[in-house]
Amino acid sequence: MMNERQLFADNPLDRYAIGDRSGLRTNADGSLDIHVQHENPGPERESNWLPAPAGSFHVFLRLYWPRQSALTGDWTPPPLRRTDVS
């Protein structure tokens, strides 16, 4: 997670990225929700929280050894969606 100056954004978890070794929780159907937000989403969602600064920020996706479909544009990552989760 980068701030508006493209520097790591300080946060209470010292978490600047989420990856396959981040201890993420999947949903019952196998899907994955990542909460990119400033406020802590609560203890039940904190494992999937990528803390964001209060102001502007940048999100980057890095693919290591991507499949050919990602290189050709046949696959694109799902978009970020704004949700109202209480």
Distance bins in CASP14 RR format, pairs under 12 A and 6 or more apart:
PFRMAT RR
TARGET T0000
AUTHOR 0000-0000-0000
RMODE 2
METHOD distances of the structure
MODEL  1
1 7 0 0 0 0 0 1 0 0 0 0 0
1 8 1 0 0 1 0 0 0 0 0 0 0
1 9 1 0 1 0 0 0 0 0 0 0 0
1 10 0 0 0 0 1 0 0 0 0 0 0
1 11 1 0 0 1 0 0 0 0 0 0 0
1 13 0 0 0 0 0 1 0 0 0 0 0
1 14 0 0 0 0 0 1 0 0 0 0 0
1 15 1 0 0 1 0 0 0 0 0 0 0
1 16 1 0 1 0 0 0 0 0 0 0 0
1 17 1 0 0 1 0 0 0 0 0 0 0
1 18 0 0 0 0 1 0 0 0 0 0 0
1 34 0 0 0 0 0 1 0 0 0 0 0
1 35 0 0 0 0 0 1 0 0 0 0 0
1 36 1 0 0 1 0 0 0 0 0 0 0
1 37 0 0 0 0 0 1 0 0 0 0 0
1 38 0 0 0 0 0 1 0 0 0 0 0
1 49 0 0 0 0 0 1 0 0 0 0 0
1 50 1 0 1 0 0 0 0 0 0 0 0
1 51 1 0 0 1 0 0 0 0 0 0 0
1 52 1 0 1 0 0 0 0 0 0 0 0
1 53 1 0 0 1 0 0 0 0 0 0 0
1 55 0 0 0 0 0 1 0 0 0 0 0
1 56 0 0 0 0 0 1 0 0 0 0 0
1 57 1 0 0 1 0 0 0 0 0 0 0
1 58 1 0 0 1 0 0 0 0 0 0 0
1 59 1 0 0 1 0 0 0 0 0 0 0
1 60 0 0 0 0 1 0 0 0 0 0 0
1 61 0 0 0 0 0 1 0 0 0 0 0
2 8 1 0 0 1 0 0 0 0 0 0 0
2 9 1 0 0 1 0 0 0 0 0 0 0
2 10 0 0 0 0 0 1 0 0 0 0 0
2 11 0 0 0 0 0 1 0 0 0 0 0
2 16 0 0 0 0 1 0 0 0 0 0 0
2 17 0 0 0 0 1 0 0 0 0 0 0
2 36 0 0 0 0 0 1 0 0 0 0 0
2 50 0 0 0 0 0 1 0 0 0 0 0
2 52 0 0 0 0 1 0 0 0 0 0 0
2 53 0 0 0 0 1 0 0 0 0 0 0
2 55 0 0 0 0 0 1 0 0 0 0 0
2 56 0 0 0 0 1 0 0 0 0 0 0
2 57 1 0 0 1 0 0 0 0 0 0 0
2 58 1 0 1 0 0 0 0 0 0 0 0
2 59 1 0 0 1 0 0 0 0 0 0 0
2 60 1 0 0 1 0 0 0 0 0 0 0
3 9 1 0 1 0 0 0 0 0 0 0 0
3 10 0 0 0 0 1 0 0 0 0 0 0
3 11 0 0 0 0 0 1 0 0 0 0 0
3 16 0 0 0 0 0 1 0 0 0 0 0
3 38 0 0 0 0 0 1 0 0 0 0 0
3 51 0 0 0 0 0 1 0 0 0 0 0
3 52 0 0 0 0 1 0 0 0 0 0 0
3 53 1 0 1 0 0 0 0 0 0 0 0
3 54 0 0 0 0 1 0 0 0 0 0 0
3 55 1 0 0 1 0 0 0 0 0 0 0
3 56 1 0 0 1 0 0 0 0 0 0 0
3 57 1 0 1 0 0 0 0 0 0 0 0
3 58 1 0 0 1 0 0 0 0 0 0 0
3 59 0 0 0 0 0 1 0 0 0 0 0
4 52 0 0 0 0 0 1 0 0 0 0 0
4 53 1 0 0 1 0 0 0 0 0 0 0
4 54 0 0 0 0 0 1 0 0 0 0 0
4 55 1 0 0 1 0 0 0 0 0 0 0
4 56 1 0 1 0 0 0 0 0 0 0 0
4 57 1 0 0 1 0 0 0 0 0 0 0
4 58 1 0 0 1 0 0 0 0 0 0 0
5 53 0 0 0 0 0 1 0 0 0 0 0
5 55 0 0 0 0 0 1 0 0 0 0 0
5 56 0 0 0 0 1 0 0 0 0 0 0
5 57 0 0 0 0 0 1 0 0 0 0 0
5 58 0 0 0 0 1 0 0 0 0 0 0
6 53 0 0 0 0 0 1 0 0 0 0 0
6 56 0 0 0 0 0 1 0 0 0 0 0
6 57 0 0 0 0 1 0 0 0 0 0 0
6 58 1 0 0 1 0 0 0 0 0 0 0
6 59 0 0 0 0 0 1 0 0 0 0 0
6 60 0 0 0 0 1 0 0 0 0 0 0
7 16 0 0 0 0 0 1 0 0 0 0 0
7 53 0 0 0 0 0 1 0 0 0 0 0
7 57 0 0 0 0 0 1 0 0 0 0 0
7 58 0 0 0 0 1 0 0 0 0 0 0
8 14 0 0 0 0 1 0 0 0 0 0 0
8 15 0 0 0 0 0 1 0 0 0 0 0
8 16 1 0 1 0 0 0 0 0 0 0 0
8 17 0 0 0 0 1 0 0 0 0 0 0
8 50 0 0 0 0 0 1 0 0 0 0 0
8 51 0 0 0 0 0 1 0 0 0 0 0
8 52 0 0 0 0 0 1 0 0 0 0 0
8 53 0 0 0 0 0 1 0 0 0 0 0
8 57 0 0 0 0 0 1 0 0 0 0 0
8 58 0 0 0 0 0 1 0 0 0 0 0
8 60 0 0 0 0 0 1 0 0 0 0 0
9 15 0 0 0 0 1 0 0 0 0 0 0
9 16 1 0 0 1 0 0 0 0 0 0 0
9 17 0 0 0 0 0 1 0 0 0 0 0
9 36 0 0 0 0 0 1 0 0 0 0 0
9 38 0 0 0 0 1 0 0 0 0 0 0
9 50 0 0 0 0 1 0 0 0 0 0 0
9 51 1 0 0 1 0 0 0 0 0 0 0
9 52 1 0 0 1 0 0 0 0 0 0 0
9 53 1 0 1 0 0 0 0 0 0 0 0
9 54 0 0 0 0 1 0 0 0 0 0 0
9 55 0 0 0 0 1 0 0 0 0 0 0
9 56 0 0 0 0 0 1 0 0 0 0 0
9 57 1 0 0 1 0 0 0 0 0 0 0
9 58 0 0 0 0 1 0 0 0 0 0 0
9 59 0 0 0 0 0 1 0 0 0 0 0
10 16 0 0 0 0 1 0 0 0 0 0 0
10 38 0 0 0 0 0 1 0 0 0 0 0
10 51 0 0 0 0 1 0 0 0 0 0 0
10 52 0 0 0 0 0 1 0 0 0 0 0
10 53 1 0 0 1 0 0 0 0 0 0 0
10 54 0 0 0 0 0 1 0 0 0 0 0
10 57 0 0 0 0 0 1 0 0 0 0 0
11 17 0 0 0 0 0 1 0 0 0 0 0
11 36 0 0 0 0 0 1 0 0 0 0 0
11 37 0 0 0 0 0 1 0 0 0 0 0
11 38 0 0 0 0 1 0 0 0 0 0 0
11 39 0 0 0 0 0 1 0 0 0 0 0
11 40 0 0 0 0 1 0 0 0 0 0 0
11 46 0 0 0 0 0 1 0 0 0 0 0
11 49 0 0 0 0 1 0 0 0 0 0 0
11 50 0 0 0 0 1 0 0 0 0 0 0
11 51 1 1 0 0 0 0 0 0 0 0 0
11 52 1 0 0 1 0 0 0 0 0 0 0
11 53 1 0 0 1 0 0 0 0 0 0 0
11 54 0 0 0 0 0 1 0 0 0 0 0
11 57 0 0 0 0 0 1 0 0 0 0 0
12 38 0 0 0 0 0 1 0 0 0 0 0
12 39 0 0 0 0 0 1 0 0 0 0 0
12 40 1 0 0 1 0 0 0 0 0 0 0
12 46 0 0 0 0 1 0 0 0 0 0 0
12 49 0 0 0 0 1 0 0 0 0 0 0
12 51 1 0 0 1 0 0 0 0 0 0 0
12 52 0 0 0 0 0 1 0 0 0 0 0
12 53 0 0 0 0 0 1 0 0 0 0 0
13 22 0 0 0 0 0 1 0 0 0 0 0
13 35 0 0 0 0 0 1 0 0 0 0 0
13 40 0 0 0 0 1 0 0 0 0 0 0
13 41 0 0 0 0 0 1 0 0 0 0 0
13 46 1 0 0 1 0 0 0 0 0 0 0
13 47 0 0 0 0 0 1 0 0 0 0 0
13 48 0 0 0 0 0 1 0 0 0 0 0
13 49 1 0 0 1 0 0 0 0 0 0 0
13 50 0 0 0 0 1 0 0 0 0 0 0
13 51 1 0 1 0 0 0 0 0 0 0 0
13 52 0 0 0 0 0 1 0 0 0 0 0
14 51 0 0 0 0 1 0 0 0 0 0 0
15 22 1 0 0 1 0 0 0 0 0 0 0
15 23 0 0 0 0 0 1 0 0 0 0 0
15 24 0 0 0 0 0 1 0 0 0 0 0
15 34 0 0 0 0 0 1 0 0 0 0 0
15 35 0 0 0 0 0 1 0 0 0 0 0
15 36 0 0 0 0 0 1 0 0 0 0 0
15 40 0 0 0 0 0 1 0 0 0 0 0
15 46 0 0 0 0 1 0 0 0 0 0 0
15 47 0 0 0 0 0 1 0 0 0 0 0
15 48 0 0 0 0 0 1 0 0 0 0 0
15 49 1 0 0 1 0 0 0 0 0 0 0
15 50 1 0 0 1 0 0 0 0 0 0 0
15 51 1 0 0 1 0 0 0 0 0 0 0
15 52 0 0 0 0 0 1 0 0 0 0 0
16 22 0 0 0 0 0 1 0 0 0 0 0
16 50 0 0 0 0 1 0 0 0 0 0 0
16 51 0 0 0 0 1 0 0 0 0 0 0
16 52 0 0 0 0 0 1 0 0 0 0 0
16 53 0 0 0 0 0 1 0 0 0 0 0
16 57 0 0 0 0 0 1 0 0 0 0 0
16 58 0 0 0 0 0 1 0 0 0 0 0
16 59 0 0 0 0 0 1 0 0 0 0 0
16 60 0 0 0 0 0 1 0 0 0 0 0
17 24 0 0 0 0 0 1 0 0 0 0 0
17 34 0 0 0 0 0 1 0 0 0 0 0
17 36 0 0 0 0 0 1 0 0 0 0 0
17 50 1 0 0 1 0 0 0 0 0 0 0
17 51 0 0 0 0 0 1 0 0 0 0 0
17 59 0 0 0 0 0 1 0 0 0 0 0
17 60 0 0 0 0 1 0 0 0 0 0 0
17 61 0 0 0 0 0 1 0 0 0 0 0
17 62 0 0 0 0 1 0 0 0 0 0 0
18 24 1 0 0 1 0 0 0 0 0 0 0
18 25 0 0 0 0 0 1 0 0 0 0 0
18 32 0 0 0 0 1 0 0 0 0 0 0
18 33 0 0 0 0 0 1 0 0 0 0 0
18 34 1 0 1 0 0 0 0 0 0 0 0
18 35 0 0 0 0 1 0 0 0 0 0 0
18 36 0 0 0 0 1 0 0 0 0 0 0
18 46 0 0 0 0 0 1 0 0 0 0 0
18 47 0 0 0 0 1 0 0 0 0 0 0
18 48 1 0 0 1 0 0 0 0 0 0 0
18 49 0 0 0 0 1 0 0 0 0 0 0
18 50 1 0 1 0 0 0 0 0 0 0 0
18 51 0 0 0 0 0 1 0 0 0 0 0
18 52 0 0 0 0 0 1 0 0 0 0 0
18 59 0 0 0 0 0 1 0 0 0 0 0
18 60 0 0 0 0 0 1 0 0 0 0 0
18 61 0 0 0 0 0 1 0 0 0 0 0
18 62 0 0 0 0 0 1 0 0 0 0 0
19 32 0 0 0 0 0 1 0 0 0 0 0
19 34 0 0 0 0 1 0 0 0 0 0 0
19 47 0 0 0 0 0 1 0 0 0 0 0
19 48 0 0 0 0 0 1 0 0 0 0 0
19 50 0 0 0 0 1 0 0 0 0 0 0
19 61 0 0 0 0 0 1 0 0 0 0 0
19 62 0 0 0 0 1 0 0 0 0 0 0
19 63 0 0 0 0 0 1 0 0 0 0 0
19 64 0 0 0 0 0 1 0 0 0 0 0
20 26 0 0 0 0 0 1 0 0 0 0 0
20 32 0 0 0 0 0 1 0 0 0 0 0
20 62 0 0 0 0 0 1 0 0 0 0 0
20 63 0 0 0 0 0 1 0 0 0 0 0
20 64 0 0 0 0 1 0 0 0 0 0 0
22 32 0 0 0 0 0 1 0 0 0 0 0
22 34 0 0 0 0 1 0 0 0 0 0 0
22 46 0 0 0 0 0 1 0 0 0 0 0
22 47 1 0 0 1 0 0 0 0 0 0 0
22 48 0 0 0 0 1 0 0 0 0 0 0
22 49 0 0 0 0 0 1 0 0 0 0 0
22 50 0 0 0 0 1 0 0 0 0 0 0
23 32 0 0 0 0 0 1 0 0 0 0 0
23 34 0 0 0 0 0 1 0 0 0 0 0
23 46 0 0 0 0 0 1 0 0 0 0 0
23 47 1 0 1 0 0 0 0 0 0 0 0
23 48 0 0 0 0 1 0 0 0 0 0 0
23 49 0 0 0 0 0 1 0 0 0 0 0
24 30 0 0 0 0 0 1 0 0 0 0 0
24 31 0 0 0 0 0 1 0 0 0 0 0
24 32 1 0 0 1 0 0 0 0 0 0 0
24 33 0 0 0 0 1 0 0 0 0 0 0
24 34 1 0 0 1 0 0 0 0 0 0 0
24 35 0 0 0 0 0 1 0 0 0 0 0
24 45 0 0 0 0 0 1 0 0 0 0 0
24 46 0 0 0 0 0 1 0 0 0 0 0
24 47 1 0 0 1 0 0 0 0 0 0 0
24 48 1 0 1 0 0 0 0 0 0 0 0
24 49 0 0 0 0 1 0 0 0 0 0 0
24 50 0 0 0 0 0 1 0 0 0 0 0
25 31 0 0 0 0 0 1 0 0 0 0 0
25 32 0 0 0 0 1 0 0 0 0 0 0
25 33 0 0 0 0 1 0 0 0 0 0 0
25 34 0 0 0 0 0 1 0 0 0 0 0
25 35 0 0 0 0 0 1 0 0 0 0 0
25 41 0 0 0 0 0 1 0 0 0 0 0
25 43 0 0 0 0 0 1 0 0 0 0 0
25 44 0 0 0 0 1 0 0 0 0 0 0
25 45 0 0 0 0 1 0 0 0 0 0 0
25 46 0 0 0 0 1 0 0 0 0 0 0
25 47 1 0 1 0 0 0 0 0 0 0 0
25 48 1 0 1 0 0 0 0 0 0 0 0
25 49 0 0 0 0 0 1 0 0 0 0 0
26 32 1 0 1 0 0 0 0 0 0 0 0
26 33 0 0 0 0 1 0 0 0 0 0 0
26 34 0 0 0 0 0 1 0 0 0 0 0
26 47 0 0 0 0 0 1 0 0 0 0 0
26 48 0 0 0 0 1 0 0 0 0 0 0
27 33 1 0 0 1 0 0 0 0 0 0 0
27 34 0 0 0 0 0 1 0 0 0 0 0
27 44 0 0 0 0 0 1 0 0 0 0 0
27 45 0 0 0 0 0 1 0 0 0 0 0
27 48 0 0 0 0 1 0 0 0 0 0 0
31 48 0 0 0 0 0 1 0 0 0 0 0
31 78 0 0 0 0 1 0 0 0 0 0 0
32 45 0 0 0 0 0 1 0 0 0 0 0
32 47 0 0 0 0 0 1 0 0 0 0 0
32 48 1 0 0 1 0 0 0 0 0 0 0
32 77 0 0 0 0 0 1 0 0 0 0 0
32 78 0 0 0 0 1 0 0 0 0 0 0
33 41 0 0 0 0 1 0 0 0 0 0 0
33 44 0 0 0 0 0 1 0 0 0 0 0
33 45 1 0 0 1 0 0 0 0 0 0 0
33 47 0 0 0 0 0 1 0 0 0 0 0
33 48 1 0 1 0 0 0 0 0 0 0 0
33 49 0 0 0 0 0 1 0 0 0 0 0
33 50 0 0 0 0 0 1 0 0 0 0 0
33 78 0 0 0 0 0 1 0 0 0 0 0
33 80 0 0 0 0 0 1 0 0 0 0 0
33 81 0 0 0 0 1 0 0 0 0 0 0
33 83 0 0 0 0 1 0 0 0 0 0 0
33 85 0 0 0 0 1 0 0 0 0 0 0
34 41 0 0 0 0 0 1 0 0 0 0 0
34 45 0 0 0 0 1 0 0 0 0 0 0
34 46 0 0 0 0 0 1 0 0 0 0 0
34 47 0 0 0 0 0 1 0 0 0 0 0
34 48 1 0 1 0 0 0 0 0 0 0 0
34 49 1 0 0 1 0 0 0 0 0 0 0
34 50 1 0 1 0 0 0 0 0 0 0 0
34 51 0 0 0 0 0 1 0 0 0 0 0
34 52 0 0 0 0 0 1 0 0 0 0 0
34 59 0 0 0 0 1 0 0 0 0 0 0
34 61 0 0 0 0 0 1 0 0 0 0 0
34 77 0 0 0 0 0 1 0 0 0 0 0
34 78 0 0 0 0 0 1 0 0 0 0 0
34 80 0 0 0 0 1 0 0 0 0 0 0
34 81 0 0 0 0 0 1 0 0 0 0 0
34 83 0 0 0 0 0 1 0 0 0 0 0
35 41 1 0 1 0 0 0 0 0 0 0 0
35 42 0 0 0 0 1 0 0 0 0 0 0
35 44 0 0 0 0 0 1 0 0 0 0 0
35 45 1 0 1 0 0 0 0 0 0 0 0
35 46 0 0 0 0 1 0 0 0 0 0 0
35 47 0 0 0 0 1 0 0 0 0 0 0
35 48 1 0 1 0 0 0 0 0 0 0 0
35 49 1 0 1 0 0 0 0 0 0 0 0
35 50 1 0 0 1 0 0 0 0 0 0 0
35 51 0 0 0 0 1 0 0 0 0 0 0
35 52 0 0 0 0 1 0 0 0 0 0 0
35 80 0 0 0 0 0 1 0 0 0 0 0
35 81 0 0 0 0 0 1 0 0 0 0 0
35 82 0 0 0 0 0 1 0 0 0 0 0
35 83 0 0 0 0 1 0 0 0 0 0 0
35 85 1 0 0 1 0 0 0 0 0 0 0
36 45 0 0 0 0 0 1 0 0 0 0 0
36 48 0 0 0 0 1 0 0 0 0 0 0
36 49 0 0 0 0 1 0 0 0 0 0 0
36 50 1 0 1 0 0 0 0 0 0 0 0
36 51 0 0 0 0 1 0 0 0 0 0 0
36 52 1 0 1 0 0 0 0 0 0 0 0
36 53 0 0 0 0 0 1 0 0 0 0 0
36 57 0 0 0 0 1 0 0 0 0 0 0
36 58 0 0 0 0 0 1 0 0 0 0 0
36 59 1 0 0 1 0 0 0 0 0 0 0
36 60 0 0 0 0 0 1 0 0 0 0 0
36 61 0 0 0 0 0 1 0 0 0 0 0
36 79 0 0 0 0 0 1 0 0 0 0 0
36 80 1 0 0 1 0 0 0 0 0 0 0
36 81 0 0 0 0 0 1 0 0 0 0 0
36 82 0 0 0 0 1 0 0 0 0 0 0
36 83 0 0 0 0 0 1 0 0 0 0 0
36 85 0 0 0 0 0 1 0 0 0 0 0
37 45 0 0 0 0 1 0 0 0 0 0 0
37 46 0 0 0 0 0 1 0 0 0 0 0
37 48 0 0 0 0 0 1 0 0 0 0 0
37 49 1 0 0 1 0 0 0 0 0 0 0
37 50 0 0 0 0 1 0 0 0 0 0 0
37 51 1 0 0 1 0 0 0 0 0 0 0
37 52 1 0 1 0 0 0 0 0 0 0 0
37 53 0 0 0 0 0 1 0 0 0 0 0
37 54 0 0 0 0 0 1 0 0 0 0 0
37 55 0 0 0 0 0 1 0 0 0 0 0
37 57 0 0 0 0 0 1 0 0 0 0 0
37 59 0 0 0 0 0 1 0 0 0 0 0
37 80 0 0 0 0 0 1 0 0 0 0 0
37 81 0 0 0 0 0 1 0 0 0 0 0
37 82 0 0 0 0 1 0 0 0 0 0 0
37 83 0 0 0 0 1 0 0 0 0 0 0
37 84 0 0 0 0 0 1 0 0 0 0 0
37 85 0 0 0 0 1 0 0 0 0 0 0
38 49 0 0 0 0 0 1 0 0 0 0 0
38 50 0 0 0 0 0 1 0 0 0 0 0
38 51 1 0 0 1 0 0 0 0 0 0 0
38 52 1 0 1 0 0 0 0 0 0 0 0
38 53 1 0 0 1 0 0 0 0 0 0 0
38 54 1 0 1 0 0 0 0 0 0 0 0
38 55 1 0 0 1 0 0 0 0 0 0 0
38 56 0 0 0 0 0 1 0 0 0 0 0
38 57 0 0 0 0 1 0 0 0 0 0 0
39 45 0 0 0 0 0 1 0 0 0 0 0
39 46 0 0 0 0 0 1 0 0 0 0 0
39 49 0 0 0 0 1 0 0 0 0 0 0
39 51 0 0 0 0 1 0 0 0 0 0 0
39 52 0 0 0 0 1 0 0 0 0 0 0
39 53 0 0 0 0 0 1 0 0 0 0 0
39 54 0 0 0 0 1 0 0 0 0 0 0
39 85 0 0 0 0 0 1 0 0 0 0 0
39 86 0 0 0 0 0 1 0 0 0 0 0
40 46 1 0 0 1 0 0 0 0 0 0 0
40 47 0 0 0 0 0 1 0 0 0 0 0
40 48 0 0 0 0 0 1 0 0 0 0 0
40 49 1 0 0 1 0 0 0 0 0 0 0
40 50 0 0 0 0 0 1 0 0 0 0 0
40 51 1 0 0 1 0 0 0 0 0 0 0
40 52 0 0 0 0 0 1 0 0 0 0 0
40 85 0 0 0 0 0 1 0 0 0 0 0
41 47 0 0 0 0 1 0 0 0 0 0 0
41 48 1 0 0 1 0 0 0 0 0 0 0
41 49 1 0 1 0 0 0 0 0 0 0 0
41 50 0 0 0 0 0 1 0 0 0 0 0
41 51 0 0 0 0 1 0 0 0 0 0 0
41 52 0 0 0 0 0 1 0 0 0 0 0
41 83 0 0 0 0 0 1 0 0 0 0 0
41 84 0 0 0 0 0 1 0 0 0 0 0
41 85 1 0 0 1 0 0 0 0 0 0 0
41 86 0 0 0 0 1 0 0 0 0 0 0
42 48 0 0 0 0 0 1 0 0 0 0 0
42 49 1 0 0 1 0 0 0 0 0 0 0
42 51 0 0 0 0 0 1 0 0 0 0 0
42 85 0 0 0 0 1 0 0 0 0 0 0
42 86 0 0 0 0 0 1 0 0 0 0 0
43 49 0 0 0 0 0 1 0 0 0 0 0
44 85 0 0 0 0 0 1 0 0 0 0 0
44 86 0 0 0 0 0 1 0 0 0 0 0
45 51 0 0 0 0 0 1 0 0 0 0 0
45 83 0 0 0 0 0 1 0 0 0 0 0
45 85 1 0 0 1 0 0 0 0 0 0 0
45 86 0 0 0 0 0 1 0 0 0 0 0
48 85 0 0 0 0 0 1 0 0 0 0 0
49 85 0 0 0 0 0 1 0 0 0 0 0
50 57 0 0 0 0 1 0 0 0 0 0 0
50 59 0 0 0 0 1 0 0 0 0 0 0
50 60 0 0 0 0 0 1 0 0 0 0 0
50 61 0 0 0 0 0 1 0 0 0 0 0
50 80 0 0 0 0 0 1 0 0 0 0 0
51 57 0 0 0 0 1 0 0 0 0 0 0
52 58 0 0 0 0 1 0 0 0 0 0 0
52 59 0 0 0 0 1 0 0 0 0 0 0
52 80 0 0 0 0 0 1 0 0 0 0 0
53 59 0 0 0 0 0 1 0 0 0 0 0
57 80 0 0 0 0 0 1 0 0 0 0 0
58 80 0 0 0 0 0 1 0 0 0 0 0
59 77 0 0 0 0 0 1 0 0 0 0 0
59 79 0 0 0 0 0 1 0 0 0 0 0
59 80 1 0 0 1 0 0 0 0 0 0 0
60 77 0 0 0 0 0 1 0 0 0 0 0
61 70 0 0 0 0 1 0 0 0 0 0 0
61 75 0 0 0 0 0 1 0 0 0 0 0
61 76 0 0 0 0 0 1 0 0 0 0 0
61 77 1 0 1 0 0 0 0 0 0 0 0
61 78 0 0 0 0 0 1 0 0 0 0 0
61 79 0 0 0 0 0 1 0 0 0 0 0
61 80 0 0 0 0 0 1 0 0 0 0 0
62 70 0 0 0 0 0 1 0 0 0 0 0
62 77 0 0 0 0 0 1 0 0 0 0 0
63 69 0 0 0 0 0 1 0 0 0 0 0
63 70 1 0 1 0 0 0 0 0 0 0 0
63 71 0 0 0 0 1 0 0 0 0 0 0
63 73 0 0 0 0 0 1 0 0 0 0 0
63 75 0 0 0 0 1 0 0 0 0 0 0
63 76 0 0 0 0 0 1 0 0 0 0 0
63 77 0 0 0 0 1 0 0 0 0 0 0
64 70 0 0 0 0 0 1 0 0 0 0 0
65 71 0 0 0 0 0 1 0 0 0 0 0
66 72 0 0 0 0 0 1 0 0 0 0 0
66 73 0 0 0 0 0 1 0 0 0 0 0
66 74 0 0 0 0 0 1 0 0 0 0 0
66 75 0 0 0 0 1 0 0 0 0 0 0
66 76 0 0 0 0 0 1 0 0 0 0 0
66 77 0 0 0 0 0 1 0 0 0 0 0
67 73 0 0 0 0 0 1 0 0 0 0 0
67 74 0 0 0 0 1 0 0 0 0 0 0
67 75 1 0 0 1 0 0 0 0 0 0 0
68 74 1 0 0 1 0 0 0 0 0 0 0
68 75 0 0 0 0 1 0 0 0 0 0 0
69 75 1 1 0 0 0 0 0 0 0 0 0
69 76 0 0 0 0 1 0 0 0 0 0 0
69 77 0 0 0 0 0 1 0 0 0 0 0
70 76 0 0 0 0 1 0 0 0 0 0 0
70 77 0 0 0 0 1 0 0 0 0 0 0
END
